[in-house]
Amino acid sequence: MELKKLRKKKGYTQGQIAEMTGVNRSVYARLETSKRRINVKTAQALAPALGKHWLDLLSVSTKDLVDALTARKGVETMVAEPYQDVTVSVNGPAIVLVVTD
């Protein structure tokens, strides 16, 4: 997802995004220029200001996430429509990621 396009579409400067979201302006600038990869915490902070769901800001798709989680032996998975829910069970305790639009 191109952060710069989203920011400009909203009419914000990098400084305004930083102030609104609590993300350091220099960190945000590096994200825009792909000199840094966005993490979940930062995506969650930026998403409301940019008008997107936080998963849309990550460079990994839901399918890639599920594939990575289920690549381990003994993992069972159930996947619904994108952005609804993903449940991954690892030999007992479950990891549940619930995402709603």
Contacts in CASP RR format, 6 or more apart in sequence:
PFRMAT RR
TARGET T0000
AUTHOR 0000-0000-0000
METHOD contacts of the structure
MODEL  1
MELKKLRKKKGYTQGQIAEMTGVNRSVYARLETSKRRINVKTAQALAPAL
GKHWLDLLSVSTKDLVDALTARKGVETMVAEPYQDVTVSVNGPAIVLVVT
D
1 52 0 8 1.000
1 56 0 8 1.000
1 57 0 8 1.000
1 59 0 8 1.000
3 28 0 8 1.000
3 31 0 8 1.000
3 32 0 8 1.000
3 38 0 8 1.000
3 46 0 8 1.000
3 50 0 8 1.000
3 57 0 8 1.000
4 32 0 8 1.000
6 50 0 8 1.000
6 51 0 8 1.000
6 52 0 8 1.000
7 13 0 8 1.000
7 14 0 8 1.000
7 17 0 8 1.000
7 32 0 8 1.000
7 50 0 8 1.000
10 49 0 8 1.000
10 50 0 8 1.000
10 51 0 8 1.000
12 20 0 8 1.000
12 49 0 8 1.000
14 25 0 8 1.000
14 28 0 8 1.000
14 29 0 8 1.000
14 32 0 8 1.000
15 25 0 8 1.000
15 28 0 8 1.000
17 23 0 8 1.000
17 25 0 8 1.000
17 28 0 8 1.000
17 46 0 8 1.000
17 49 0 8 1.000
17 50 0 8 1.000
18 24 0 8 1.000
18 25 0 8 1.000
18 28 0 8 1.000
20 49 0 8 1.000
21 28 0 8 1.000
21 45 0 8 1.000
21 46 0 8 1.000
21 48 0 8 1.000
21 49 0 8 1.000
22 45 0 8 1.000
23 42 0 8 1.000
23 45 0 8 1.000
23 46 0 8 1.000
27 36 0 8 1.000
27 42 0 8 1.000
28 46 0 8 1.000
30 36 0 8 1.000
31 37 0 8 1.000
31 38 0 8 1.000
31 42 0 8 1.000
37 59 0 8 1.000
38 46 0 8 1.000
38 57 0 8 1.000
38 58 0 8 1.000
38 59 0 8 1.000
40 54 0 8 1.000
40 58 0 8 1.000
43 54 0 8 1.000
43 55 0 8 1.000
43 57 0 8 1.000
43 58 0 8 1.000
44 54 0 8 1.000
46 54 0 8 1.000
46 57 0 8 1.000
47 53 0 8 1.000
47 54 0 8 1.000
47 56 0 8 1.000
47 57 0 8 1.000
50 57 0 8 1.000
53 83 0 8 1.000
53 99 0 8 1.000
53 101 0 8 1.000
55 62 0 8 1.000
55 83 0 8 1.000
55 99 0 8 1.000
60 68 0 8 1.000
62 79 0 8 1.000
62 82 0 8 1.000
62 83 0 8 1.000
62 86 0 8 1.000
65 86 0 8 1.000
65 97 0 8 1.000
66 77 0 8 1.000
66 79 0 8 1.000
66 86 0 8 1.000
66 88 0 8 1.000
69 75 0 8 1.000
69 77 0 8 1.000
69 86 0 8 1.000
69 88 0 8 1.000
69 95 0 8 1.000
70 76 0 8 1.000
70 77 0 8 1.000
70 88 0 8 1.000
72 90 0 8 1.000
74 90 0 8 1.000
74 91 0 8 1.000
75 88 0 8 1.000
75 89 0 8 1.000
75 90 0 8 1.000
75 91 0 8 1.000
76 88 0 8 1.000
76 89 0 8 1.000
77 86 0 8 1.000
77 87 0 8 1.000
77 88 0 8 1.000
77 89 0 8 1.000
78 86 0 8 1.000
78 87 0 8 1.000
79 86 0 8 1.000
80 86 0 8 1.000
83 99 0 8 1.000
83 100 0 8 1.000
83 101 0 8 1.000
84 99 0 8 1.000
84 100 0 8 1.000
85 96 0 8 1.000
85 97 0 8 1.000
85 98 0 8 1.000
85 99 0 8 1.000
86 96 0 8 1.000
86 97 0 8 1.000
86 98 0 8 1.000
86 99 0 8 1.000
87 94 0 8 1.000
87 95 0 8 1.000
87 96 0 8 1.000
87 97 0 8 1.000
88 94 0 8 1.000
88 95 0 8 1.000
88 96 0 8 1.000
88 97 0 8 1.000
89 95 0 8 1.000
END
